[in-house]
Amino acid sequence: MTKIMFLITEDWAFLSHRRVLGDACRDIGWQVVVAAHVTDKAEVIAQAGFTLEPLPLERRGTHPWREARTVLAIMAALRRHRPDILHCVALKPVLYGNLAALLTGQRRVVSALAGMGYAFTGTTGRIKLLRAGLSAGLRLLLRRPGNEVILQNDDDRALVVEQGIAAAGQITLIRGSGVDLAAFPALPPPPDGPVIFAVVARMLADKGIVEAVEAARALRRDGVPHRLWLVGTPDPHNPSTLDERQLRAWQEEGVAEWLGHRSDIAEIWRQAHVAVLPSYREGMPKALLEAAASARPIITTDVVGCREVIKDGVEGLLVPARQSAGLAAAMRRLAEDPALRLAMGQAARTRAERRFGQQAVVAQHLALYRRLLEH
């Protein structure tokens, strides 16, 4: 029986972004192992028919001995399960998984870099030094025979090839995790009333949350009726996380409504008029794909990953990153033009159907796996 191991930071991340891929592998008769830091999703993973391999994997961990222990645990898992394919998801699992694969003789590895992350968006001297080290490490580990690399957008592919991290022939472009078009159907416009702008994301500074609040504050000063929803939680493992006190302060000020974690994202898009994501860099933002499938117009930044989701002026509006004035202007434009919101929302659904359907994404992965197994 063919066996695939998914190496991912945390169990919930597998369920959120790779569950459908695991289901597809299981349904064709493969054994699926999920190697991750376990939070509270062990029972869900077991009920799905997957084998869970708990790991001491910390997304923000930097202590040398603890990180070495994590690599040793991955090596032990590889020796125990002997997977035909190791699929590593995100930067740290890609680094540690490939190192463990090198040391254990694991032959077939898929390395999925879902955006280049904080290490490639930060501007401090320390982050730039880290970036240089990561690039060197990736070059050493990824350019081995039997290693395929998945990237989510053209900009990341160009960056990876330019820096010599992987050869062009190793790279497969798969635009995100896809979106379940049935779970996120096209929705009619919400009822009349103040336009609701929804930011569905982790509450991180580099998601542009501060700029969204500043833009909402500008709209309020100008007397433009609207509401700003912030949907998501802080991430203490990410250096750019926002503090809960700040989020509550914005809510008390009345400039934003912090809804926290929500599992009913389709219902968010049923009620919200416009999706907003002023991020500094993405791979392929799942929240925007779900908004597009729901026929919601999108305002996002003209940066890597985000600009892949829409065409400016067709499915939504692109604005400069790291500044609120352009964002406020775009929000005002859509707040005052319901016909434009409707047209852009319908175009967004059409684009989601043509480019981002989950079935096509799964088929691309399975084709890549089969190609690897032939060698």
The 8 nearest C-alpha neighbors of each residue, nearest first, counted from 0:
[[1, 29, 2, 30, 28, 83, 3, 82],
 [2, 0, 29, 83, 30, 3, 82, 28],
 [3, 1, 30, 82, 83, 29, 31, 0],
 [2, 4, 84, 31, 82, 83, 85, 32],
 [3, 5, 32, 85, 33, 31, 82, 86],
 [6, 4, 86, 33, 34, 87, 7, 32],
 [7, 5, 87, 34, 35, 86, 92, 88],
 [6, 8, 88, 35, 9, 92, 5, 87],
 [7, 9, 35, 36, 58, 56, 92, 12],
 [10, 8, 36, 35, 12, 11, 7, 37],
 [9, 11, 13, 37, 12, 35, 40, 36],
 [12, 10, 14, 13, 9, 15, 40, 38],
 [13, 11, 15, 9, 10, 14, 16, 8],
 [14, 12, 17, 10, 11, 16, 15, 18],
 [15, 13, 18, 11, 12, 16, 17, 10],
 [14, 16, 12, 13, 11, 17, 18, 10],
 [15, 17, 13, 14, 176, 12, 18, 19],
 [18, 16, 13, 20, 19, 14, 15, 21],
 [19, 17, 14, 21, 20, 13, 16, 22],
 [18, 20, 22, 21, 17, 23, 361, 16],
 [21, 19, 23, 17, 22, 18, 361, 24],
 [20, 22, 18, 24, 23, 19, 25, 17],
 [21, 23, 19, 25, 20, 24, 26, 18],
 [22, 24, 20, 26, 21, 25, 19, 27],
 [25, 23, 21, 29, 26, 27, 22, 20],
 [26, 24, 29, 22, 28, 23, 27, 30],
 [25, 27, 23, 28, 24, 22, 29, 21],
 [28, 26, 24, 25, 29, 23, 22, 30],
 [29, 27, 25, 26, 30, 24, 0, 1],
 [30, 28, 25, 1, 24, 2, 27, 0],
 [29, 31, 2, 25, 1, 3, 28, 32],
 [32, 30, 3, 49, 4, 2, 50, 29],
 [31, 33, 4, 50, 49, 51, 5, 3],
 [32, 34, 51, 5, 4, 52, 50, 35],
 [35, 33, 52, 6, 53, 5, 51, 32],
 [36, 34, 9, 7, 54, 8, 53, 10],
 [35, 37, 9, 54, 56, 53, 55, 8],
 [38, 36, 10, 53, 9, 35, 39, 41],
 [37, 39, 40, 10, 36, 9, 11, 41],
 [40, 38, 41, 37, 42, 10, 11, 43],
 [39, 41, 43, 42, 10, 38, 11, 44],
 [42, 40, 44, 43, 39, 45, 37, 51],
 [41, 43, 45, 44, 40, 46, 39, 47],
 [44, 42, 46, 40, 45, 41, 47, 14],
 [43, 45, 47, 41, 42, 46, 49, 40],
 [44, 46, 42, 48, 49, 47, 43, 41],
 [47, 45, 43, 48, 44, 42, 49, 41],
 [48, 46, 44, 45, 49, 43, 22, 42],
 [47, 49, 45, 46, 50, 44, 25, 31],
 [48, 50, 31, 45, 47, 44, 32, 51],
 [49, 51, 32, 33, 31, 45, 52, 48],
 [50, 52, 33, 32, 34, 53, 49, 44],
 [51, 53, 34, 33, 54, 35, 50, 32],
 [54, 52, 35, 36, 37, 34, 51, 55],
 [53, 55, 36, 35, 56, 34, 52, 72],
 [56, 54, 69, 36, 57, 53, 72, 68],
 [55, 57, 36, 54, 69, 8, 58, 35],
 [58, 56, 60, 59, 55, 8, 36, 236],
 [57, 59, 60, 236, 8, 56, 91, 237],
 [60, 58, 236, 57, 61, 237, 238, 235],
 [59, 61, 57, 58, 62, 66, 65, 56],
 [60, 62, 63, 59, 66, 65, 57, 64],
 [61, 63, 65, 64, 60, 66, 67, 59],
 [64, 62, 66, 65, 67, 61, 68, 60],
 [63, 65, 67, 66, 62, 68, 69, 61],
 [66, 64, 68, 67, 62, 63, 69, 60],
 [65, 67, 69, 63, 68, 64, 62, 70],
 [66, 68, 64, 70, 69, 65, 63, 71],
 [69, 67, 65, 71, 66, 70, 64, 72],
 [68, 70, 66, 72, 67, 71, 55, 56],
 [71, 69, 73, 67, 72, 68, 95, 99],
 [70, 72, 74, 68, 69, 73, 75, 67],
 [71, 73, 75, 69, 74, 70, 68, 76],
 [74, 72, 76, 70, 75, 71, 77, 99],
 [73, 75, 71, 99, 77, 72, 76, 70],
 [76, 74, 72, 78, 73, 77, 79, 71],
 [75, 77, 73, 79, 74, 78, 80, 72],
 [78, 76, 74, 81, 80, 75, 79, 73],
 [77, 79, 75, 81, 76, 80, 74, 103],
 [80, 78, 76, 77, 81, 75, 74, 82],
 [79, 81, 77, 82, 78, 76, 2, 32],
 [80, 82, 77, 78, 79, 83, 105, 2],
 [83, 81, 2, 84, 3, 80, 4, 85],
 [82, 84, 2, 3, 1, 81, 107, 85],
 [85, 83, 3, 107, 82, 108, 86, 4],
 [84, 86, 108, 4, 3, 109, 5, 87],
 [85, 87, 109, 5, 108, 4, 6, 110],
 [88, 86, 6, 110, 93, 92, 5, 111],
 [87, 89, 111, 7, 92, 6, 93, 112],
 [90, 88, 112, 113, 92, 91, 93, 111],
 [89, 91, 93, 92, 112, 94, 88, 115],
 [90, 92, 94, 93, 89, 95, 58, 8],
 [93, 91, 95, 96, 94, 87, 90, 89],
 [92, 94, 87, 90, 96, 91, 110, 95],
 [95, 93, 91, 92, 97, 96, 98, 90],
 [96, 94, 98, 92, 97, 93, 70, 91],
 [97, 95, 99, 93, 92, 98, 94, 100],
 [96, 98, 100, 99, 94, 95, 93, 140],
 [97, 99, 95, 101, 100, 96, 94, 102],
 [98, 100, 74, 96, 102, 97, 101, 103],
 [101, 99, 105, 97, 103, 98, 102, 104],
 [100, 102, 98, 99, 104, 103, 97, 105],
 [101, 103, 99, 100, 104, 98, 74, 105],
 [104, 102, 100, 105, 101, 99, 74, 78],
 [103, 105, 101, 100, 102, 106, 99, 78],
 [106, 104, 100, 103, 107, 101, 108, 77],
 [107, 105, 104, 145, 108, 100, 84, 146],
 [108, 106, 145, 84, 146, 105, 85, 371],
 [109, 107, 85, 146, 84, 86, 110, 147],
 [108, 110, 86, 147, 148, 146, 87, 85],
 [109, 111, 148, 87, 93, 149, 86, 147],
 [112, 110, 149, 88, 148, 87, 113, 89],
 [111, 113, 89, 150, 114, 90, 149, 88],
 [114, 112, 282, 89, 111, 151, 150, 115],
 [282, 115, 113, 281, 116, 112, 151, 155],
 [114, 116, 119, 112, 113, 117, 118, 282],
 [115, 117, 118, 114, 119, 120, 281, 280],
 [118, 116, 120, 119, 121, 115, 238, 205],
 [117, 119, 116, 130, 120, 121, 126, 129],
 [118, 120, 117, 115, 116, 121, 130, 126],
 [121, 119, 117, 118, 122, 116, 280, 279],
 [122, 120, 117, 126, 118, 119, 123, 127],
 [121, 123, 126, 127, 120, 124, 125, 119],
 [124, 122, 126, 125, 121, 127, 128, 120],
 [125, 123, 127, 126, 128, 122, 129, 121],
 [124, 126, 128, 123, 127, 129, 122, 130],
 [127, 125, 129, 123, 128, 124, 121, 118],
 [126, 128, 130, 124, 129, 125, 123, 131],
 [129, 127, 125, 131, 130, 126, 124, 132],
 [130, 128, 126, 132, 127, 131, 133, 125],
 [129, 131, 127, 133, 128, 132, 118, 126],
 [132, 130, 128, 134, 129, 133, 135, 127],
 [131, 133, 129, 135, 130, 134, 136, 128],
 [134, 132, 136, 130, 135, 131, 137, 129],
 [133, 135, 137, 131, 132, 136, 130, 138],
 [134, 136, 138, 132, 133, 137, 131, 139],
 [137, 135, 133, 139, 138, 134, 132, 140],
 [136, 138, 140, 134, 139, 135, 141, 164],
 [139, 137, 164, 135, 136, 140, 141, 134],
 [138, 140, 136, 137, 141, 142, 135, 164],
 [141, 139, 137, 138, 142, 97, 136, 143],
 [140, 142, 143, 137, 138, 165, 139, 146],
 [141, 143, 165, 140, 138, 139, 144, 166],
 [142, 144, 141, 146, 145, 140, 139, 147],
 [145, 143, 146, 142, 106, 107, 147, 141],
 [144, 146, 107, 106, 143, 108, 147, 371],
 [145, 147, 108, 144, 143, 109, 107, 141],
 [148, 146, 109, 169, 110, 170, 108, 145],
 [149, 147, 110, 170, 109, 111, 169, 171],
 [150, 148, 111, 171, 170, 172, 110, 112],
 [151, 149, 172, 112, 152, 173, 111, 156],
 [150, 152, 174, 173, 175, 282, 172, 283],
 [151, 153, 154, 155, 304, 150, 174, 282],
 [152, 154, 156, 155, 157, 151, 172, 150],
 [155, 153, 157, 156, 152, 303, 158, 304],
 [156, 154, 158, 157, 153, 152, 159, 150],
 [155, 157, 153, 159, 154, 158, 160, 150],
 [156, 158, 154, 160, 155, 159, 161, 153],
 [159, 157, 155, 161, 156, 160, 162, 154],
 [158, 160, 164, 156, 162, 161, 157, 155],
 [159, 161, 163, 157, 162, 158, 165, 166],
 [162, 160, 158, 163, 159, 157, 164, 156],
 [163, 161, 159, 164, 160, 158, 134, 165],
 [162, 164, 160, 165, 161, 159, 138, 166],
 [165, 163, 138, 159, 162, 137, 160, 134],
 [166, 164, 163, 142, 160, 141, 159, 167],
 [165, 167, 168, 169, 160, 163, 142, 170],
 [166, 168, 169, 170, 160, 165, 156, 159],
 [169, 167, 166, 170, 171, 165, 147, 148],
 [170, 168, 147, 166, 167, 148, 165, 171],
 [171, 169, 148, 167, 168, 149, 147, 172],
 [172, 170, 149, 148, 173, 150, 169, 147],
 [171, 173, 150, 151, 149, 174, 170, 152],
 [174, 172, 151, 175, 150, 171, 149, 360],
 [173, 175, 151, 152, 283, 172, 176, 177],
 [176, 174, 283, 151, 177, 173, 282, 285],
 [175, 177, 16, 360, 178, 174, 357, 17],
 [178, 176, 357, 355, 356, 175, 360, 179],
 [177, 179, 357, 356, 180, 289, 355, 288],
 [180, 178, 182, 357, 181, 183, 356, 177],
 [179, 181, 183, 182, 184, 178, 292, 356],
 [180, 182, 183, 184, 179, 178, 185, 292],
 [183, 181, 179, 180, 184, 265, 178, 289],
 [182, 184, 180, 181, 293, 292, 265, 179],
 [185, 183, 293, 181, 180, 182, 186, 292],
 [184, 186, 293, 294, 292, 348, 183, 187],
 [185, 187, 293, 294, 184, 269, 188, 295],
 [188, 186, 189, 185, 294, 269, 293, 341],
 [187, 189, 186, 190, 272, 341, 269, 295],
 [190, 188, 270, 272, 187, 269, 191, 271],
 [191, 189, 192, 188, 270, 187, 272, 193],
 [192, 190, 189, 193, 194, 188, 337, 272],
 [191, 193, 194, 190, 225, 224, 195, 189],
 [192, 194, 225, 224, 195, 226, 191, 334],
 [193, 195, 225, 334, 272, 192, 226, 196],
 [196, 194, 226, 271, 272, 225, 227, 193],
 [195, 197, 273, 227, 274, 228, 226, 271],
 [198, 196, 228, 274, 275, 227, 229, 199],
 [197, 199, 275, 229, 276, 230, 228, 200],
 [200, 198, 230, 231, 286, 197, 229, 201],
 [201, 199, 231, 202, 198, 230, 286, 206],
 [200, 202, 231, 232, 203, 233, 234, 199],
 [201, 203, 233, 232, 241, 231, 200, 240],
 [204, 202, 240, 239, 206, 241, 205, 201],
 [203, 205, 239, 206, 207, 208, 240, 241],
 [204, 206, 207, 203, 279, 278, 239, 208],
 [205, 207, 278, 203, 204, 208, 277, 279],
 [208, 206, 277, 278, 205, 210, 204, 209],
 [207, 209, 211, 210, 206, 204, 212, 203],
 [208, 210, 212, 211, 207, 213, 204, 206],
 [209, 211, 323, 213, 207, 212, 208, 214],
 [212, 210, 208, 214, 209, 213, 215, 207],
 [211, 213, 215, 209, 214, 210, 216, 208],
 [214, 212, 210, 216, 215, 211, 323, 209],
 [213, 215, 327, 217, 211, 323, 216, 212],
 [216, 214, 212, 218, 217, 213, 211, 219],
 [215, 217, 213, 219, 214, 218, 254, 212],
 [218, 216, 214, 220, 215, 219, 213, 221],
 [219, 217, 221, 215, 223, 220, 216, 222],
 [218, 220, 222, 216, 221, 217, 223, 215],
 [219, 221, 217, 218, 222, 216, 223, 215],
 [222, 220, 218, 219, 223, 217, 216, 224],
 [221, 223, 219, 220, 224, 218, 217, 225],
 [222, 224, 218, 221, 219, 225, 331, 334],
 [225, 223, 193, 222, 194, 219, 226, 218],
 [224, 226, 193, 194, 195, 223, 227, 334],
 [227, 225, 195, 196, 194, 193, 228, 255],
 [228, 226, 255, 196, 195, 197, 256, 229],
 [229, 227, 197, 256, 255, 257, 196, 198],
 [228, 230, 257, 198, 258, 256, 197, 199],
 [231, 229, 199, 258, 259, 198, 228, 260],
 [232, 230, 260, 259, 201, 200, 202, 199],
 [231, 233, 259, 202, 201, 260, 234, 230],
 [234, 232, 202, 240, 201, 241, 235, 203],
 [233, 235, 236, 240, 237, 232, 201, 202],
 [236, 234, 237, 240, 233, 238, 241, 239],
 [235, 237, 59, 234, 58, 238, 240, 57],
 [236, 238, 235, 239, 240, 234, 59, 203],
 [239, 237, 240, 236, 235, 117, 59, 234],
 [240, 238, 204, 203, 237, 205, 241, 117],
 [241, 239, 203, 234, 237, 233, 238, 204],
 [240, 242, 203, 233, 202, 204, 239, 243],
 [241, 243, 244, 245, 240, 246, 233, 202],
 [244, 242, 246, 245, 247, 241, 233, 232],
 [243, 245, 247, 242, 246, 248, 241, 249],
 [246, 244, 248, 242, 243, 247, 249, 241],
 [245, 247, 243, 249, 248, 244, 250, 257],
 [246, 248, 250, 244, 249, 245, 243, 251],
 [247, 249, 245, 251, 250, 246, 244, 252],
 [250, 248, 252, 246, 247, 251, 255, 254],
 [249, 251, 247, 253, 255, 256, 248, 252],
 [252, 250, 248, 253, 249, 247, 254, 255],
 [253, 251, 249, 250, 254, 248, 255, 247],
 [252, 254, 250, 251, 255, 249, 256, 248],
 [253, 255, 252, 249, 216, 250, 215, 212],
 [256, 254, 227, 250, 253, 249, 228, 257],
 [257, 255, 228, 250, 229, 227, 258, 254],
 [256, 258, 229, 259, 228, 230, 250, 255],
 [257, 259, 230, 229, 256, 260, 228, 231],
 [260, 258, 231, 232, 230, 257, 261, 229],
 [261, 259, 231, 232, 230, 258, 262, 201],
 [260, 262, 263, 259, 264, 230, 231, 258],
 [261, 263, 264, 260, 265, 266, 267, 231],
 [264, 262, 266, 265, 261, 267, 268, 260],
 [263, 265, 267, 266, 262, 261, 268, 289],
 [266, 264, 268, 267, 263, 183, 269, 182],
 [265, 267, 269, 264, 268, 263, 270, 271],
 [268, 266, 264, 265, 270, 269, 271, 263],
 [267, 269, 271, 265, 270, 266, 290, 264],
 [268, 270, 266, 267, 271, 265, 186, 189],
 [269, 271, 268, 267, 189, 266, 272, 195],
 [272, 270, 195, 268, 273, 269, 267, 196],
 [271, 273, 195, 194, 196, 189, 295, 270],
 [274, 272, 196, 296, 295, 271, 297, 197],
 [275, 273, 297, 197, 196, 298, 198, 296],
 [274, 276, 298, 198, 299, 197, 297, 196],
 [275, 277, 299, 278, 198, 298, 274, 206],
 [278, 276, 207, 299, 300, 206, 320, 275],
 [277, 279, 206, 207, 276, 280, 205, 300],
 [278, 280, 205, 320, 206, 302, 207, 277],
 [281, 279, 303, 278, 302, 304, 120, 282],
 [282, 280, 304, 114, 283, 303, 284, 305],
 [114, 281, 283, 304, 113, 151, 284, 152],
 [282, 284, 175, 304, 281, 151, 174, 285],
 [285, 283, 286, 287, 281, 282, 288, 305],
 [284, 286, 288, 287, 283, 289, 176, 175],
 [287, 285, 289, 284, 288, 199, 290, 200],
 [286, 288, 290, 289, 285, 284, 291, 274],
 [289, 287, 291, 285, 290, 286, 292, 178],
 [288, 290, 292, 286, 287, 291, 178, 293],
 [291, 289, 287, 293, 295, 288, 292, 286],
 [292, 290, 347, 288, 294, 348, 293, 295],
 [291, 293, 348, 289, 294, 351, 290, 183],
 [292, 294, 185, 290, 291, 184, 183, 186],
 [295, 293, 344, 348, 185, 291, 345, 292],
 [294, 296, 344, 290, 291, 293, 273, 297],
 [297, 295, 344, 343, 315, 273, 314, 340],
 [298, 296, 315, 274, 275, 273, 299, 316],
 [299, 297, 275, 316, 315, 317, 274, 276],
 [300, 298, 276, 277, 317, 275, 318, 297],
 [299, 301, 318, 277, 317, 320, 302, 319],
 [300, 302, 317, 306, 318, 319, 305, 320],
 [303, 301, 300, 305, 280, 306, 304, 279],
 [302, 304, 280, 305, 281, 154, 306, 282],
 [305, 303, 281, 282, 283, 307, 306, 152],
 [306, 304, 307, 308, 302, 303, 281, 300],
 [305, 307, 301, 308, 304, 309, 302, 303],
 [306, 308, 305, 304, 309, 152, 283, 303],
 [307, 309, 306, 305, 288, 310, 287, 304],
 [310, 308, 314, 307, 306, 311, 315, 313],
 [309, 311, 313, 314, 312, 315, 306, 308],
 [312, 310, 316, 317, 313, 315, 309, 314],
 [311, 313, 316, 315, 310, 314, 317, 343],
 [314, 312, 310, 315, 311, 343, 346, 309],
 [315, 313, 343, 347, 346, 309, 296, 310],
 [314, 316, 297, 296, 312, 313, 298, 343],
 [315, 317, 311, 298, 312, 297, 318, 299],
 [316, 318, 300, 299, 301, 311, 298, 315],
 [317, 319, 300, 301, 325, 326, 299, 320],
 [320, 318, 300, 301, 322, 325, 321, 317],
 [319, 321, 300, 322, 279, 277, 318, 301],
 [322, 320, 319, 210, 207, 323, 279, 277],
 [323, 321, 320, 324, 210, 319, 325, 326],
 [322, 324, 210, 326, 214, 325, 327, 213],
 [325, 323, 327, 326, 322, 328, 214, 217],
 [326, 324, 328, 327, 323, 318, 329, 319],
 [325, 327, 323, 329, 324, 328, 318, 330],
 [326, 328, 214, 330, 324, 325, 329, 323],
 [329, 327, 325, 331, 326, 330, 332, 324],
 [330, 328, 332, 326, 331, 327, 325, 333],
 [331, 329, 327, 333, 332, 328, 334, 326],
 [330, 332, 334, 328, 329, 333, 327, 335],
 [333, 331, 329, 330, 335, 334, 328, 336],
 [332, 334, 336, 335, 330, 331, 340, 329],
 [333, 335, 331, 332, 194, 336, 330, 337],
 [334, 336, 333, 332, 331, 337, 223, 330],
 [335, 337, 333, 339, 338, 334, 332, 340],
 [338, 336, 340, 339, 341, 335, 333, 334],
 [339, 337, 341, 340, 336, 342, 343, 333],
 [338, 340, 342, 341, 337, 336, 343, 333],
 [341, 339, 337, 343, 338, 342, 296, 344],
 [340, 342, 344, 338, 339, 343, 337, 345],
 [343, 341, 339, 345, 344, 340, 338, 346],
 [342, 344, 314, 346, 296, 340, 345, 341],
 [345, 343, 294, 295, 296, 347, 341, 346],
 [344, 346, 294, 348, 342, 347, 343, 341],
 [345, 347, 343, 349, 314, 344, 348, 350],
 [348, 346, 291, 314, 344, 350, 345, 349],
 [349, 347, 292, 294, 351, 291, 345, 350],
 [348, 350, 346, 352, 347, 351, 353, 345],
 [349, 351, 347, 353, 352, 348, 354, 346],
 [352, 350, 355, 348, 354, 292, 349, 353],
 [353, 351, 349, 350, 356, 354, 355, 348],
 [352, 354, 350, 351, 349, 355, 356, 348],
 [355, 353, 351, 352, 350, 356, 174, 359],
 [354, 356, 351, 177, 178, 352, 357, 353],
 [357, 355, 178, 177, 358, 352, 359, 354],
 [356, 358, 177, 178, 360, 179, 359, 361],
 [359, 357, 361, 360, 356, 362, 177, 179],
 [358, 360, 362, 357, 361, 356, 363, 355],
 [361, 359, 357, 363, 362, 358, 177, 364],
 [360, 362, 364, 358, 363, 359, 20, 357],
 [363, 361, 359, 365, 360, 364, 366, 358],
 [362, 364, 360, 366, 361, 365, 359, 367],
 [365, 363, 367, 361, 366, 362, 368, 360],
 [364, 366, 368, 362, 367, 363, 369, 361],
 [365, 367, 369, 363, 364, 368, 362, 370],
 [366, 368, 364, 370, 365, 369, 363, 371],
 [369, 367, 365, 371, 370, 366, 364, 372],
 [368, 370, 372, 366, 371, 367, 365, 373],
 [369, 371, 367, 373, 368, 372, 366, 374],
 [372, 370, 368, 369, 373, 374, 367, 107],
 [371, 373, 369, 374, 370, 368, 83, 107],
 [372, 374, 370, 371, 369, 368, 367, 145],
 [373, 372, 371, 370, 145, 107, 369, 106]]
